[in-house]
Amino acid sequence: MKPEIILVEPMMASVEAALDAAYTVHRLSAAPDRAALLAAVGPRIRAVVTGGATGVSNAVMDACPNLGIVTINGVGTDAVDLAYAAGRGIRVTNTPGVLTEDVADLALGLIIAASRRLVVGDRFVRAGQWPIAKMPLARKVTGKRLGIFGLGRIGRAIAERAVGFGMSIAYTNRSVCEDVPYRCMDSLEELARESDILVVAASAGPENRNIVGRAVLDALGPEGILINVARGSIVDEAELVAALVEGRLGGAGLDVFADEPNVPQALWSLDTVVLQPHVASATVETRTAMADLVLANLGAFFAGQPLPTPVV
């Protein structure tokens, strides 16, 4: 008999085929009655596979009394109650490292797109405006002051790319990173005040919820640009919308939002904002590497071997 697992949300077709080959997969997102599915199969479930943004609720874990592992297809762990899982003896894994480069690439792409108004220019040409009008001037990227909130793997990769643009780099982090040449600022508000562009690359969690609020946005100011490739919960979205609409913030490049996939409609018509549907790691190469880690963690768990990328 194949081990039975729950797949919380769809994954790449090739990955789902690999899961189907090795396990009996119960697809939670496709169930007409999720509670009924959990009641029927919960006691037989040993593993849950989910995405980083979706995670898995404590209620789902409770419905699976024999659950042994939650395997996250992503780096973020904020959508899983790690303390609760640890208390239940449930292992949790994620896919660190393999998505770092893609997320950093998109962060730089958003910096360039928001500063140079690439999306606005695209619409301008497609609307036939070029022969009859002129676009307003954009903002330079090279030489700007870049602030990075969170100097983990992704934050460091962003900084490395920014060096090539001649940017001066500062950061704020849980602790000072002695192995980097960048300035460490005492507070997020101070970092924003000293930055032309502020990139959010920090981990989410209760301590960082809405931490990028009005004070930080006002410190960044009407010429500043906010880039978020971390989690929507880190930014006070209502304050962000107000700052952009009122012109207190110069612009934004956003890959993540507070209530995905719902994006505030007030942002849709703003030329100062570049919007993406949470696709920072969405390349064939990276999603394949992430999936390989998911499969490797599951395989190790059921074989009783050390997990490749444990979180708890």
Residue frames relative to the residue before (quaternion, step in Angstrom):
aa qw qx qy qz dx dy dz
M 1.0000 0.0000 0.0000 0.0000 0.00 0.00 0.00
K 0.4227 -0.6894 0.5251 0.2653 3.56 -0.95 0.87
P 0.5254 -0.5908 0.4906 0.3664 3.61 -1.12 0.56
E 0.3446 -0.7406 0.5421 0.1974 3.56 -1.07 0.75
I 0.0294 -0.7987 0.6004 -0.0283 3.53 -0.92 1.00
I 0.3412 -0.6934 0.5866 0.2423 3.54 -1.34 0.28
L 0.1687 -0.7378 0.6464 0.0966 3.52 -1.02 0.92
V 0.3380 -0.7951 0.4708 0.1786 3.56 -0.35 1.27
E 0.8049 0.0181 0.0249 0.5926 3.58 0.95 -0.86
P 0.6359 -0.5531 0.3634 0.3972 3.61 -1.13 0.49
M 0.1541 -0.7487 0.6367 0.1019 3.52 -1.28 0.58
M 0.7414 -0.3532 0.2868 0.4932 3.59 -1.27 -0.11
A 0.6141 -0.5926 0.3779 0.3591 3.56 -1.04 0.82
S 0.6551 0.5212 -0.3190 0.4443 3.59 0.96 -0.83
V 0.6492 0.5064 -0.3130 0.4735 3.57 1.08 -0.73
E 0.6480 0.5052 -0.3224 0.4701 3.57 0.93 -0.85
A 0.6209 0.5299 -0.3450 0.4634 3.60 1.06 -0.70
A 0.6517 0.5047 -0.3100 0.4738 3.59 1.01 -0.83
L 0.6377 0.5109 -0.3243 0.4766 3.59 1.02 -0.76
D 0.6579 0.5125 -0.3107 0.4560 3.59 0.92 -0.89
A 0.6446 0.5350 -0.3265 0.4378 3.58 1.05 -0.73
A 0.7701 0.3789 -0.1851 0.4787 3.57 1.02 -0.81
Y 0.8079 0.2002 -0.0583 0.5512 3.58 1.13 -0.67
T 0.4321 -0.5941 0.5837 0.3459 3.50 -1.38 0.13
V 0.1480 -0.8438 0.5156 0.0179 3.54 -0.29 1.33
H 0.1310 -0.7607 0.6327 0.0610 3.55 -0.85 1.03
R 0.2389 -0.8106 0.5264 0.0933 3.56 -0.48 1.25
L 0.3184 -0.7975 0.4851 0.1650 3.53 -0.26 1.31
S 0.6699 0.5202 -0.3128 0.4275 3.59 0.94 -0.85
A 0.7030 0.4598 -0.2599 0.4762 3.59 1.17 -0.54
A 0.5195 0.6620 -0.4111 0.3505 3.58 1.25 -0.19
P 0.4372 -0.6955 0.4962 0.2810 3.63 -0.81 0.89
D 0.7697 0.1123 -0.0626 0.6253 3.57 1.18 -0.61
R 0.2681 -0.8121 0.4973 0.1462 3.55 -0.07 1.29
A 0.6338 0.5362 -0.3349 0.4457 3.57 0.98 -0.82
A 0.6551 0.5091 -0.3103 0.4641 3.57 0.99 -0.85
L 0.6374 0.5200 -0.3318 0.4618 3.59 1.01 -0.81
L 0.6731 0.4963 -0.2999 0.4590 3.57 0.87 -0.94
A 0.6423 0.5214 -0.3264 0.4571 3.58 0.99 -0.79
A 0.6939 0.4958 -0.2738 0.4447 3.56 1.02 -0.82
V 0.8226 0.2584 -0.1065 0.4952 3.58 0.84 -0.96
G 0.4263 0.7630 -0.4290 0.2282 3.59 1.22 -0.43
P 0.6951 0.4858 -0.3071 0.4319 3.64 0.75 -0.90
R 0.6968 0.4670 -0.2723 0.4714 3.59 1.19 -0.46
I 0.5603 0.6376 -0.3743 0.3734 3.58 1.27 -0.23
R 0.1469 -0.7974 0.5824 0.0590 3.54 -0.89 1.01
A 0.8043 0.1522 -0.0638 0.5708 3.60 1.19 -0.45
V 0.1512 -0.7464 0.6417 0.0907 3.53 -1.25 0.65
V 0.1414 -0.7598 0.6308 0.0691 3.55 -0.98 0.93
T 0.0896 0.8132 -0.5635 0.1144 3.57 -0.75 1.02
G 0.5193 -0.6158 0.4850 0.3405 3.56 -1.32 0.08
G 0.6523 -0.5514 0.3540 0.3810 3.55 -1.19 0.47
A 0.7033 0.4545 -0.2776 0.4709 3.58 0.93 -0.83
T 0.6924 0.4783 -0.2712 0.4672 3.58 1.08 -0.72
G 0.1140 -0.8314 0.5316 0.1147 3.56 0.92 -0.91
V 0.3780 -0.6747 0.5602 0.2966 3.52 -1.16 -0.68
S 0.4289 -0.7235 0.4841 0.2412 3.56 -0.88 0.93
N 0.6183 -0.5243 0.4285 0.3991 3.54 -1.27 0.33
A 0.6022 0.5715 -0.3558 0.4291 3.59 1.12 -0.66
V 0.6491 0.4915 -0.3181 0.4858 3.57 1.01 -0.78
M 0.6433 0.5051 -0.3284 0.4725 3.58 0.95 -0.79
D 0.6353 0.5324 -0.3265 0.4543 3.59 1.02 -0.78
A 0.6622 0.5149 -0.3040 0.4515 3.57 1.08 -0.72
C 0.7086 0.3777 -0.2255 0.5517 3.56 1.33 -0.21
P 0.1477 -0.8552 0.4887 0.0892 3.62 0.35 1.19
N 0.7268 0.3974 -0.2350 0.5085 3.59 1.19 -0.44
L 0.3086 0.7741 -0.4969 0.2421 3.56 1.27 0.35
G 0.1441 -0.8223 0.5481 0.0510 3.55 -0.89 0.98
I 0.8183 0.0720 -0.0125 0.5701 3.58 1.14 -0.53
V 0.1449 -0.7123 0.6784 0.1071 3.51 -1.25 0.71
T 0.1168 -0.8021 0.5851 0.0240 3.55 -0.59 1.18
I 0.1844 -0.8123 0.5500 0.0609 3.57 -0.50 1.24
N 0.2653 -0.7401 0.6004 0.1459 3.53 -0.87 1.02
G 0.6684 0.3903 -0.3052 0.5548 3.55 0.38 1.30
V 0.5560 -0.6282 0.4322 0.3308 3.55 -1.27 0.22
G 0.6431 0.5520 -0.3265 0.4185 3.59 1.08 -0.68
T 0.1614 -0.7995 0.5743 0.0707 3.55 -1.03 0.85
D 0.4192 0.7569 -0.4316 0.2554 3.58 1.30 0.04
A 0.6714 0.4894 -0.3049 0.4655 3.60 1.18 -0.42
V 0.6532 0.4005 -0.3186 0.5580 3.57 1.29 0.35
D 0.3846 -0.7049 0.5460 0.2388 3.58 -0.89 0.94
L 0.2448 -0.8252 0.4928 0.1275 3.56 0.05 1.32
A 0.6411 0.5201 -0.3352 0.4540 3.59 0.98 -0.76
Y 0.6461 0.5109 -0.3167 0.4703 3.57 0.98 -0.81
A 0.6496 0.5154 -0.3167 0.4606 3.56 0.95 -0.91
A 0.6579 0.5091 -0.3109 0.4597 3.57 0.91 -0.90
G 0.6458 0.5282 -0.3153 0.4523 3.57 1.02 -0.79
R 0.6873 0.4465 -0.2675 0.5067 3.54 1.18 -0.58
G 0.4701 -0.6729 0.4432 0.3602 3.57 1.26 -0.22
I 0.4375 0.6845 -0.4565 0.3628 3.56 1.23 0.53
R 0.3407 -0.7328 0.5517 0.2064 3.55 -0.77 1.02
V 0.1294 -0.7675 0.6236 0.0727 3.57 -1.19 0.64
T 0.0409 -0.7864 0.6163 0.0086 3.55 -0.94 0.92
N 0.1183 -0.7661 0.6221 0.1102 3.56 -1.28 0.35
T 0.4890 -0.6632 0.4797 0.3015 3.59 -1.25 -0.23
P 0.0326 0.8449 -0.5328 0.0348 3.62 0.54 1.10
G 0.7596 0.4226 -0.2781 0.4088 3.53 -1.30 0.33
V 0.7441 0.4521 -0.2645 0.4147 3.57 0.65 -1.06
L 0.7348 0.3988 -0.2531 0.4869 3.61 1.13 -0.41
T 0.3776 0.7696 -0.4537 0.2436 3.57 1.31 -0.08
E 0.7069 0.4859 -0.2818 0.4299 3.58 0.73 -1.06
D 0.6658 0.5045 -0.3126 0.4522 3.58 0.92 -0.85
V 0.6558 0.5001 -0.3228 0.4644 3.58 0.93 -0.83
A 0.6500 0.5050 -0.3146 0.4728 3.58 0.98 -0.80
D 0.6165 0.5418 -0.3398 0.4594 3.58 1.03 -0.77
L 0.6849 0.4767 -0.2991 0.4628 3.57 0.86 -0.93
A 0.5992 0.5572 -0.3657 0.4436 3.59 1.01 -0.70
L 0.6745 0.4649 -0.2966 0.4908 3.59 0.92 -0.86
G 0.6173 0.5440 -0.3439 0.4525 3.56 1.05 -0.70
L 0.6645 0.4929 -0.2984 0.4759 3.57 0.98 -0.82
I 0.6007 0.5474 -0.3549 0.4621 3.57 1.06 -0.72
I 0.6942 0.4630 -0.2780 0.4759 3.57 0.83 -0.97
A 0.6700 0.5140 -0.3076 0.4385 3.59 0.88 -0.94
A 0.6947 0.4644 -0.2804 0.4724 3.58 0.92 -0.88
S 0.6838 0.4857 -0.2929 0.4590 3.59 0.96 -0.81
R 0.7783 0.3441 -0.1623 0.4995 3.57 0.86 -1.01
R 0.3946 -0.7602 0.4434 0.2642 3.59 1.34 0.16
L 0.1015 0.8473 -0.5135 0.0896 3.57 0.96 0.90
V 0.6711 0.4909 -0.3079 0.4625 3.58 0.92 -0.86
V 0.6198 0.5315 -0.3315 0.4727 3.58 1.06 -0.75
G 0.6576 0.5138 -0.3047 0.4590 3.56 0.96 -0.88
D 0.6239 0.5384 -0.3312 0.4595 3.56 1.01 -0.79
R 0.6757 0.4777 -0.2913 0.4800 3.57 0.90 -0.93
F 0.6074 0.5782 -0.3355 0.4292 3.57 1.06 -0.82
V 0.6934 0.4625 -0.2732 0.4803 3.57 0.88 -0.96
R 0.6761 0.5085 -0.2983 0.4419 3.59 0.87 -0.96
A 0.6782 0.4850 -0.2861 0.4723 3.58 1.12 -0.62
G 0.5053 -0.6779 0.4116 0.3400 3.59 1.26 0.06
Q 0.4150 0.7494 -0.4355 0.2767 3.59 1.20 0.42
W 0.5289 0.6806 -0.4061 0.3036 3.58 1.13 -0.56
P 0.7000 0.4686 -0.3092 0.4413 3.68 0.83 -0.80
I 0.7890 0.3582 -0.1577 0.4735 3.59 1.11 -0.55
A 0.7918 0.2186 -0.1129 0.5590 3.63 1.20 -0.21
K 0.3319 -0.7137 0.5741 0.2258 3.54 -1.33 0.12
M 0.4206 -0.6837 0.5355 0.2624 3.54 -1.06 0.79
P 0.5348 -0.5929 0.4832 0.3592 3.59 -1.13 0.58
L 0.5964 -0.5671 0.4244 0.3777 3.56 -1.18 0.49
A 0.3618 -0.7199 0.5551 0.2069 3.54 -1.18 0.68
R 0.5377 -0.6065 0.4772 0.3397 3.57 -1.33 -0.24
K 0.5028 -0.6517 0.4877 0.2909 3.54 -1.10 0.80
V 0.3350 -0.7295 0.5612 0.2015 3.57 -1.20 0.61
T 0.6613 0.5251 -0.3098 0.4370 3.58 0.81 -1.00
G 0.8295 0.2490 -0.1950 0.4603 3.53 -1.00 0.92
K 0.4861 0.6786 -0.4386 0.3330 3.59 1.22 -0.01
R 0.4842 -0.6225 0.5241 0.3215 3.54 -1.33 0.31
L 0.1223 -0.8173 0.5627 0.0206 3.55 -0.56 1.21
G 0.1260 -0.7706 0.6212 0.0662 3.55 -0.88 0.99
I 0.1187 -0.7933 0.5954 0.0459 3.56 -0.91 0.91
F 0.1957 -0.7641 0.6082 0.0891 3.54 -0.72 1.13
G 0.7908 0.1700 -0.1784 0.5603 3.56 -0.25 1.33
L 0.0082 0.8304 -0.5550 0.0481 3.59 -0.14 1.26
G 0.2081 0.7527 -0.5811 0.2290 3.52 0.65 1.22
R 0.8142 -0.2055 0.1508 0.5216 3.59 -1.17 -0.52
I 0.7126 0.4553 -0.2667 0.4622 3.57 0.80 -1.04
G 0.6418 0.5298 -0.3289 0.4464 3.59 0.92 -0.85
R 0.6602 0.5023 -0.3056 0.4674 3.57 0.97 -0.82
A 0.6480 0.5135 -0.3200 0.4625 3.57 1.00 -0.81
I 0.6150 0.5245 -0.3405 0.4803 3.59 1.09 -0.68
A 0.6537 0.5204 -0.3112 0.4528 3.56 0.92 -0.92
E 0.6390 0.5328 -0.3276 0.4478 3.60 0.94 -0.86
R 0.6628 0.4863 -0.3046 0.4810 3.58 1.00 -0.77
A 0.6557 0.5350 -0.3107 0.4328 3.56 0.98 -0.87
V 0.5529 0.6028 -0.3930 0.4202 3.59 1.13 -0.57
G 0.6496 0.5331 -0.3104 0.4444 3.57 1.04 -0.78
F 0.6812 0.4352 -0.2775 0.5192 3.56 1.26 -0.31
G 0.5265 -0.6739 0.3918 0.3393 3.56 1.25 0.33
M 0.3741 0.7435 -0.4801 0.2772 3.58 1.15 0.49
S 0.3469 -0.6587 0.6123 0.2663 3.54 -1.23 0.51
I 0.1919 -0.8323 0.5190 0.0323 3.54 -0.76 1.10
A 0.0167 0.7513 -0.6593 0.0220 3.50 -1.08 0.92
Y 0.1082 -0.8053 0.5816 0.0385 3.56 -1.20 0.41
T 0.1283 -0.7159 0.6619 0.1812 3.46 -1.40 0.08
N 0.0355 -0.8070 0.5831 -0.0869 3.51 -0.97 0.95
R 0.6766 -0.4604 0.3571 0.4503 3.57 -1.25 0.11
S 0.7911 0.0130 0.0088 0.6115 3.55 1.12 -0.69
V 0.6015 -0.5528 0.4266 0.3881 3.56 -1.25 0.38
C 0.2710 -0.7443 0.5891 0.1600 3.56 -0.99 0.89
E 0.2720 -0.8200 0.4866 0.1300 3.54 -0.19 1.29
D 0.6870 0.5173 -0.2750 0.4299 3.59 1.19 -0.47
V 0.6665 0.4555 -0.3194 0.4963 3.62 1.20 0.30
P 0.4695 -0.7003 0.4630 0.2733 3.60 -1.12 0.57
Y 0.5147 0.6752 -0.4040 0.3406 3.59 1.25 -0.01
R 0.5476 -0.6144 0.4588 0.3350 3.58 -1.20 0.56
C 0.2305 -0.7430 0.6114 0.1448 3.55 -1.02 0.82
M 0.2243 -0.7855 0.5676 0.1026 3.57 -0.74 1.10
D 0.5733 -0.6449 0.3987 0.3106 3.54 -1.10 0.74
S 0.8130 0.0816 -0.0182 0.5763 3.59 1.08 -0.63
L 0.6218 -0.5481 0.4133 0.3771 3.52 -1.27 0.43
E 0.6330 0.5301 -0.3317 0.4564 3.58 1.03 -0.76
E 0.6451 0.5046 -0.3173 0.4781 3.58 0.99 -0.80
L 0.6269 0.5353 -0.3322 0.4583 3.57 1.00 -0.83
A 0.6607 0.5085 -0.3069 0.4591 3.58 0.91 -0.92
R 0.6530 0.5299 -0.3115 0.4424 3.57 0.97 -0.87
E 0.7367 0.4055 -0.2143 0.4969 3.57 1.11 -0.73
S 0.6542 0.5159 -0.2972 0.4664 3.60 1.29 0.17
D 0.3664 -0.6646 0.5993 0.2547 3.53 -1.30 0.50
I 0.7710 0.1238 -0.0391 0.6235 3.54 1.16 -0.75
L 0.1093 -0.7883 0.6043 0.0376 3.57 -0.85 1.00
V 0.1383 -0.7950 0.5890 0.0428 3.55 -0.71 1.15
V 0.2545 -0.7476 0.5975 0.1393 3.55 -0.88 1.00
A 0.1155 0.7921 -0.5847 0.1317 3.57 -0.55 1.23
A 0.4147 0.7334 -0.4405 0.3100 3.57 1.26 0.42
S 0.5668 -0.5599 0.4747 0.3741 3.53 -1.32 0.26
A 0.4191 -0.6853 0.5333 0.2653 3.54 -1.13 0.66
G 0.2674 0.7379 -0.5915 0.1848 3.52 -1.32 0.25
P 0.7307 -0.4373 0.2808 0.4427 3.59 -1.23 0.23
E 0.6690 0.5234 -0.3114 0.4261 3.58 0.97 -0.80
N 0.7545 0.3702 -0.2041 0.5020 3.59 1.16 -0.50
R 0.3969 0.7310 -0.4812 0.2768 3.59 1.24 0.06
N 0.8615 -0.0169 -0.0458 0.5054 3.56 -0.85 1.12
I 0.3057 0.7862 -0.4961 0.2059 3.59 1.16 0.43
V 0.6516 0.4088 -0.3061 0.5609 3.58 1.20 -0.48
G 0.1289 0.8179 -0.5363 0.1636 3.53 0.15 1.37
R 0.8274 -0.2513 0.1632 0.4750 3.53 -1.28 -0.37
A 0.6558 0.5240 -0.3323 0.4301 3.59 0.85 -0.88
V 0.6721 0.4840 -0.2942 0.4770 3.58 0.95 -0.87
L 0.6678 0.5041 -0.3033 0.4560 3.58 0.90 -0.91
D 0.6628 0.4866 -0.3065 0.4796 3.59 0.98 -0.79
A 0.6155 0.5315 -0.3469 0.4672 3.58 1.11 -0.61
L 0.6314 0.5161 -0.3210 0.4816 3.58 1.10 -0.71
G 0.2736 -0.8658 0.3872 0.1600 3.52 1.19 -0.69
P 0.7343 -0.4812 0.2923 0.3792 3.55 -1.34 0.23
E 0.6843 0.4121 -0.2924 0.5257 3.60 1.24 -0.14
G 0.5921 0.6212 -0.3451 0.3800 3.58 1.28 -0.22
I 0.2458 -0.7519 0.5969 0.1341 3.53 -1.30 0.47
L 0.2096 -0.7637 0.6012 0.1065 3.55 -0.97 0.95
I 0.0913 -0.7695 0.6314 0.0301 3.56 -0.95 0.97
N 0.0236 -0.8071 0.5899 -0.0020 3.60 -0.81 0.96
V 0.0610 0.7801 -0.6176 0.0793 3.56 -0.63 1.22
A 0.5186 0.6491 -0.3977 0.3892 3.58 1.26 0.37
R 0.6907 -0.3547 0.3093 0.5491 3.57 0.00 -1.36
G 0.5608 -0.6274 0.4330 0.3232 3.56 -1.07 0.74
S 0.6132 0.5903 -0.3446 0.3960 3.57 1.09 -0.67
I 0.5856 0.5982 -0.3726 0.4005 3.61 1.17 -0.44
V 0.7281 0.3715 -0.2048 0.5385 3.57 1.15 -0.64
D 0.4081 -0.6608 0.5691 0.2700 3.56 -1.01 0.83
E 0.2970 -0.8255 0.4505 0.1653 3.54 0.00 1.32
A 0.6215 0.5362 -0.3496 0.4516 3.59 1.00 -0.72
E 0.6677 0.4850 -0.2956 0.4813 3.57 0.98 -0.84
L 0.6223 0.5375 -0.3401 0.4563 3.58 1.05 -0.72
V 0.6512 0.5073 -0.3139 0.4691 3.58 0.89 -0.93
A 0.6651 0.5082 -0.3077 0.4523 3.59 0.87 -0.93
A 0.6631 0.5128 -0.3093 0.4491 3.58 0.92 -0.89
L 0.6707 0.4868 -0.2985 0.4734 3.58 1.00 -0.77
V 0.6664 0.5047 -0.2996 0.4598 3.57 0.90 -0.93
E 0.7312 0.4287 -0.2269 0.4796 3.57 0.98 -0.89
G 0.4942 -0.6849 0.4167 0.3363 3.58 1.25 -0.13
R 0.4421 0.6903 -0.4637 0.3363 3.60 1.21 0.32
L 0.7188 0.2596 -0.1913 0.6159 3.57 1.33 -0.25
G 0.4930 -0.7189 0.4115 0.2661 3.54 -0.87 0.98
G 0.7852 -0.2148 0.1772 0.5531 3.58 0.97 -0.76
A 0.1539 -0.7832 0.5954 0.0915 3.54 -1.33 0.09
G 0.1304 -0.7265 0.6662 0.1066 3.50 -1.34 0.51
L 0.0116 -0.8542 0.5131 -0.0830 3.56 -0.32 1.30
D 0.1263 -0.7807 0.6092 0.0578 3.54 -0.86 1.02
V 0.7699 0.2762 -0.1341 0.5594 3.58 1.23 -0.37
F 0.1328 -0.7989 0.5864 0.0157 3.54 -1.17 0.71
A 0.6615 -0.5581 0.3456 0.3625 3.54 -1.26 0.48
D 0.8054 0.1470 -0.0381 0.5730 3.58 1.01 -0.82
E 0.0085 -0.8438 0.5361 -0.0215 3.55 0.61 1.13
P 0.5957 -0.1760 -0.7817 -0.0563 1.54 -2.04 1.49
N 0.4353 0.7044 -0.4560 0.3262 3.59 1.19 0.40
V 0.0976 -0.7907 0.6044 -0.0006 3.55 -0.64 1.21
P 0.5433 -0.6342 0.4252 0.3491 3.63 -0.81 0.90
Q 0.4746 -0.7049 0.4492 0.2760 3.57 -0.73 1.05
A 0.5564 0.6189 -0.3906 0.3935 3.58 1.13 -0.50
L 0.6555 0.5165 -0.3108 0.4548 3.58 1.19 -0.50
W 0.5481 0.6789 -0.3885 0.2962 3.57 1.10 -0.64
S 0.7805 0.3666 -0.1758 0.4749 3.56 0.90 -0.89
L 0.5264 0.6513 -0.4087 0.3629 3.60 1.24 0.01
D 0.3634 -0.7446 0.5220 0.2023 3.59 -0.70 1.08
T 0.6276 0.5610 -0.3285 0.4284 3.57 1.24 -0.34
V 0.7076 0.4429 -0.2374 0.4968 3.57 1.27 -0.14
V 0.1685 -0.7406 0.6422 0.1031 3.56 -1.09 0.85
L 0.1360 -0.8186 0.5578 0.0190 3.57 -0.69 1.14
Q 0.0314 -0.7762 0.6297 -0.0012 3.55 -1.05 0.87
P 0.4497 -0.7228 0.4620 0.2486 3.62 -1.05 0.72
H 0.6685 -0.5194 0.2931 0.4443 3.60 0.72 1.12
V 0.3620 0.7578 -0.4513 0.3018 3.54 0.73 1.15
A 0.2581 0.8174 -0.4954 0.1404 3.61 1.19 0.29
S 0.7699 0.3107 -0.1826 0.5266 3.60 0.98 -0.75
A 0.4939 0.7166 -0.3850 0.3072 3.57 1.31 0.08
T 0.3750 0.6426 -0.5835 0.3254 3.51 0.32 1.34
V 0.6405 -0.5333 0.3763 0.4047 3.56 -1.16 0.54
E 0.6796 0.5157 -0.3040 0.4240 3.55 0.86 -0.98
T 0.7212 0.4460 -0.2620 0.4608 3.57 0.82 -0.98
R 0.6538 0.5012 -0.3331 0.4587 3.59 0.91 -0.79
T 0.6139 0.5289 -0.3434 0.4749 3.59 1.12 -0.61
A 0.6641 0.4938 -0.3028 0.4726 3.59 0.94 -0.87
M 0.6246 0.5268 -0.3335 0.4703 3.59 1.05 -0.76
A 0.6628 0.5106 -0.3000 0.4583 3.55 0.93 -0.93
D 0.6178 0.5447 -0.3461 0.4492 3.58 1.02 -0.75
L 0.6597 0.4979 -0.3082 0.4711 3.59 1.03 -0.78
V 0.6004 0.5433 -0.3535 0.4684 3.59 1.07 -0.72
L 0.6873 0.4781 -0.2804 0.4696 3.56 0.84 -0.98
A 0.6466 0.5211 -0.3217 0.4548 3.58 1.01 -0.79
N 0.6548 0.5045 -0.3138 0.4672 3.60 0.96 -0.79
L 0.6469 0.5040 -0.3172 0.4763 3.57 0.97 -0.83
G 0.6656 0.5159 -0.3054 0.4444 3.55 0.87 -0.95
A 0.6585 0.5063 -0.3049 0.4659 3.57 0.96 -0.87
F 0.6369 0.5383 -0.3312 0.4414 3.57 0.96 -0.84
F 0.7316 0.4264 -0.2517 0.4687 3.57 0.76 -1.00
A 0.6652 0.4692 -0.3059 0.4937 3.59 1.23 -0.35
G 0.4603 -0.6974 0.4351 0.3354 3.58 1.27 -0.09
Q 0.4902 0.6614 -0.4213 0.3804 3.56 1.18 0.58
P 0.6543 -0.4957 0.3648 0.4394 3.64 -1.18 0.29
L 0.4566 -0.6864 0.4975 0.2700 3.54 -1.01 0.83
P 0.5172 -0.6732 0.4289 0.3088 3.61 -0.89 0.88
T 0.8266 0.0503 0.0096 0.5604 3.62 0.88 -0.90
P 0.0308 0.8375 -0.5442 0.0391 3.60 0.44 1.16
V 0.2654 -0.7159 0.6190 0.1843 3.53 -1.24 0.59
V 0.7524 -0.0748 0.0458 0.6529 3.56 1.04 -0.90
